[in-house]
Amino acid sequence: VLYVVNAGSDNIAGFRVGADGDLTYLPGSSRALSGTGTAPAQISFTPDGKNLVVTEKATNNVLTFPLDRDGLAGAPLIFASPGATPFGFDFTRGRKLLVSEAVGGAAGLSSVTAWRHLPQGELNVLDPAVPTGESAACWVAVTPDGRYAYTTNTASGNLSAYRIRGSRLQLVDADLSSASLAASAGAGSAPIDLAITPNGDFLSTLNIGTDTVSSFRIGPDGDLELVDTLTGLPDRASGLVSR
């Protein structure tokens, strides 16, 4: 089963994925978000496959949709985000959900909230709106071992790193100009999406300001070291995945 979020229609819709990768609409799977003009950012299954999660930038809500055995989504549960403009998210061990909060792009005010997600779709705040100290935190990626999380700070042109300690988030001091910085993607880079390799050794960012991809080596303490930069990407590239 595959679900998409339709930003212009403020709803979600499901599909069956065939053996050859063909998609067939799943009848009865369309569900409305919390209202109109919600500006959804991301949709994903929870790791146990029992729920969908959707972030809404305009309403400051995080939604979960419980799924039945046929993959049909039920009515959404709606949770108010502790930080404004909930954006990207990723999952870590122990049923934790980490959500970035762009706070409308306000300078130096973005943050990340740690939630616990339960099988019934409930979300409980564990560590609310932990500041990045940077601007417009958009996407989040967690290392496979669940020890570190990273955000791309689009307006600041850099990344922040968090050490995950139980239910708490702690910024990693990378000895840069600010304790909140893990690495810089370069002046005017505007990094948006990011991805970590399955072995947890490397992290890549898509930089729409310079049409580049930056590759970083992830150190044992969560620090990032720039390895290479791919140039010449098409203008307006908007996502990447690492496999």
URNOR-V297023 format. One record per pair of residues at least 6 apart in sequence whose ideal C-beta (glycine too) atoms are under 7 Angstrom apart, sorted by the first residue. I is the first residue (numbers start at 1). J is the second residue. D is the distance in Angstrom with one decimal. If there is no record, write none. Layout:
BEGIN
i: {I;I}
j: {J;J}
d: {D;D}
END
This chain:
BEGIN
i: {1;1;1;1;1;2;2;2;2;3;3;3;3;3;4;4;4;5;5;5;5;6;7;7;10;10;10;10;10;11;11;11;11;12;12;12;12;12;12;12;13;13;14;14;14;14;15;15;15;15;16;16;17;18;26;28;29;29;31;31;31;33;33;33;33;34;34;34;34;34;34;35;37;38;38;38;39;39;39;40;40;40;41;41;41;41;42;42;42;43;43;44;45;46;46;46;47;48;50;50;50;51;51;51;51;51;51;52;52;52;52;53;53;53;53;54;55;55;55;55;55;56;56;57;57;57;60;60;60;60;60;61;61;61;61;62;62;62;62;62;63;63;63;64;64;64;64;65;65;65;66;66;66;67;68;77;77;79;81;81;81;82;82;82;82;83;83;83;83;83;84;84;84;85;85;85;85;86;86;87;87;87;87;87;88;88;88;88;89;89;89;89;89;90;90;90;90;90;91;91;92;92;92;92;92;93;95;95;95;96;96;96;96;97;97;97;98;98;98;98;98;99;99;99;100;100;100;100;100;100;100;101;101;101;101;101;101;102;102;102;102;103;103;103;105;105;105;106;107;108;108;108;110;110;110;110;110;110;111;111;111;111;111;112;112;112;112;112;112;112;113;113;113;113;114;114;114;114;115;115;115;115;116;116;117;126;127;127;127;130;132;132;132;132;133;133;134;134;134;134;134;135;135;135;136;136;136;137;137;137;138;138;138;139;139;139;139;139;140;140;141;141;141;141;141;142;143;143;143;144;144;145;146;147;147;148;148;148;148;148;149;149;150;150;150;150;150;150;151;151;152;152;152;152;152;153;153;154;154;154;157;157;157;157;157;157;157;157;158;158;158;158;159;159;159;159;159;159;160;160;160;160;161;161;161;161;161;162;162;162;162;163;163;163;171;171;172;172;172;173;174;174;174;182;182;183;183;183;185;185;185;185;186;188;188;189;189;189;190;190;190;191;191;191;192;192;192;193;193;193;194;194;194;195;195;195;195;196;196;197;198;200;201;201;202;202;202;202;203;203;203;204;204;204;204;204;205;205;206;206;206;206;207;207;208;211;211;211;211;212;212;212;212;213;213;213;214;214;215;215;216;216;216;216;217;217;218;219}
j: {14;16;17;26;71;14;15;17;23;12;13;14;43;52;12;13;43;12;40;43;54;13;39;40;32;33;35;36;38;30;31;32;33;30;31;43;52;54;65;73;29;30;26;29;71;73;23;24;25;26;24;26;23;24;71;72;72;73;65;73;76;40;54;56;63;56;59;61;63;76;78;59;58;56;58;59;56;57;58;54;55;56;55;57;87;88;55;88;89;52;54;53;52;53;91;117;91;119;66;67;119;64;65;66;67;117;121;64;65;67;73;62;64;89;97;63;62;86;87;89;99;63;86;85;86;87;80;81;84;85;86;78;79;80;81;79;81;86;99;123;76;77;78;76;77;121;123;73;74;76;74;120;121;73;74;121;122;123;99;101;113;113;125;128;129;101;103;111;113;129;101;103;104;101;102;103;104;99;101;100;101;102;137;138;100;138;139;140;97;98;99;100;140;98;140;141;142;149;97;142;98;142;146;149;164;146;116;117;118;114;115;116;126;115;117;123;112;114;140;142;149;112;113;115;110;112;137;138;139;140;151;110;111;112;113;129;137;110;136;137;138;109;110;111;135;136;155;135;135;133;134;135;132;134;135;136;137;153;129;130;131;132;137;130;132;137;140;151;162;169;125;127;128;129;126;127;167;169;123;124;125;126;124;126;123;167;167;168;169;169;151;153;160;180;178;180;153;156;158;160;180;153;155;156;153;154;155;151;153;160;152;154;192;151;152;192;193;194;149;151;150;194;195;196;203;149;196;200;218;198;200;200;164;163;164;161;162;163;164;222;162;164;159;160;161;182;194;203;159;160;159;191;192;194;205;159;160;190;191;192;184;185;186;187;188;189;190;191;181;183;184;185;182;183;185;191;205;224;171;180;181;182;172;174;182;222;224;169;170;171;172;170;172;222;179;180;182;222;223;179;181;182;223;223;224;216;224;226;191;205;207;214;210;209;210;207;209;210;207;208;209;205;206;207;206;208;238;206;239;240;203;204;205;204;240;241;242;203;242;242;243;218;217;218;215;216;217;218;216;218;224;213;214;215;240;242;213;214;213;237;239;240;213;214;237;232;233;235;237;229;230;231;233;230;233;240;226;229;227;228;224;225;226;227;225;227;224;225}
d: {5.8;6.5;6.9;6.8;3.8;6.9;4.7;5.3;6.7;5.5;6.9;4.9;5.9;5.8;6.8;5.8;6.9;5.2;4.7;4.0;5.7;6.5;6.7;5.4;6.4;4.6;6.9;5.4;5.2;5.5;6.2;5.1;6.1;6.9;5.3;6.3;6.8;6.7;6.9;6.5;5.8;4.8;3.9;3.2;6.0;6.7;4.3;6.2;5.8;5.7;4.6;5.7;6.3;6.7;6.3;5.8;5.6;6.2;6.1;4.9;6.7;6.1;6.6;6.3;6.5;6.2;5.6;5.3;6.3;6.7;5.3;6.5;5.7;4.1;5.3;5.1;6.4;4.1;3.9;5.5;6.6;5.4;4.7;5.3;4.8;6.4;5.3;5.4;6.0;6.1;4.9;5.6;6.0;6.4;6.8;5.5;5.3;6.4;6.8;6.0;5.3;4.8;6.3;5.5;6.3;7.0;4.7;6.7;4.2;6.7;6.0;6.8;5.6;6.6;6.7;4.5;5.6;4.3;6.0;6.2;6.3;6.7;7.0;5.0;6.8;6.2;6.4;4.8;5.5;6.8;6.5;5.3;6.6;6.3;6.5;4.8;5.6;5.5;6.3;6.3;4.4;6.8;5.6;6.6;4.8;4.1;6.3;4.0;6.2;5.2;4.6;6.9;4.6;5.7;6.9;4.9;6.8;4.7;6.9;6.3;6.7;5.1;6.0;3.6;4.5;3.1;6.3;4.4;5.7;3.8;6.1;4.7;6.1;5.7;4.1;5.5;5.3;5.1;5.5;4.8;6.7;4.9;6.9;5.2;4.9;5.6;3.6;4.8;5.9;6.1;4.3;7.0;5.6;5.7;4.6;5.6;4.5;6.8;5.7;6.8;6.4;4.6;4.5;7.0;5.9;4.0;5.3;5.3;6.8;5.8;7.0;6.1;6.8;4.3;4.9;6.9;5.7;5.6;5.3;6.5;5.3;6.8;5.2;6.6;6.9;5.4;4.2;6.2;6.6;4.9;5.1;6.1;4.7;6.8;6.4;6.2;6.6;5.5;4.8;5.7;6.1;4.4;5.3;6.9;6.3;4.5;5.5;7.0;5.0;5.9;6.5;5.9;4.9;5.8;6.0;5.9;3.6;6.4;4.2;5.7;5.0;6.1;6.9;5.4;6.7;6.6;6.8;6.2;6.4;6.1;6.5;6.8;5.3;5.5;4.3;4.1;6.3;5.5;4.7;6.5;5.9;6.2;4.7;5.5;5.6;4.0;6.1;5.1;5.1;4.5;6.0;6.1;4.2;5.2;5.8;3.6;3.7;4.1;6.3;5.8;5.8;5.9;3.7;4.6;6.1;4.3;3.8;4.3;5.3;6.9;5.3;5.0;5.4;6.9;5.2;6.4;5.2;5.5;6.0;5.5;5.3;5.0;6.2;4.9;6.7;4.8;5.9;4.8;6.7;6.4;4.4;6.0;6.2;6.9;6.0;6.0;6.7;6.1;6.6;4.1;4.6;6.0;5.4;6.9;5.4;6.2;6.3;6.2;6.5;4.9;5.8;4.1;5.9;5.1;5.7;6.6;6.0;5.2;6.2;5.6;6.5;5.5;6.4;6.3;6.5;4.6;6.3;6.8;5.3;6.5;4.7;6.1;4.6;4.9;6.9;6.8;6.8;6.6;6.7;5.0;6.6;5.8;4.0;6.6;3.5;5.0;7.0;4.5;6.4;6.0;6.6;4.5;5.4;6.0;5.9;5.3;6.2;4.5;7.0;4.4;5.9;5.1;5.1;6.8;4.8;5.7;3.9;6.6;4.5;5.5;5.2;5.1;6.3;4.6;6.1;4.0;4.9;5.0;6.2;5.1;3.3;4.2;6.7;4.8;5.7;5.5;7.0;4.5;5.0;5.3;6.2;6.6;4.7;5.5;5.4;5.5;3.8;5.0;6.3;5.0;6.8;6.4;6.7;6.2;5.9;6.6;5.9;6.5;4.8;5.7;6.4;5.6;6.7;5.0;6.4;6.0;6.8;4.9;5.7;6.2;6.9;4.8;6.9;6.2;6.7;6.9;4.3;6.1;7.0;5.3;6.1;5.2;6.3;4.2;6.7;6.8;6.4;5.3;4.7;4.7;4.0;6.1;5.7;6.2;4.6;5.3;6.3;6.4}
END
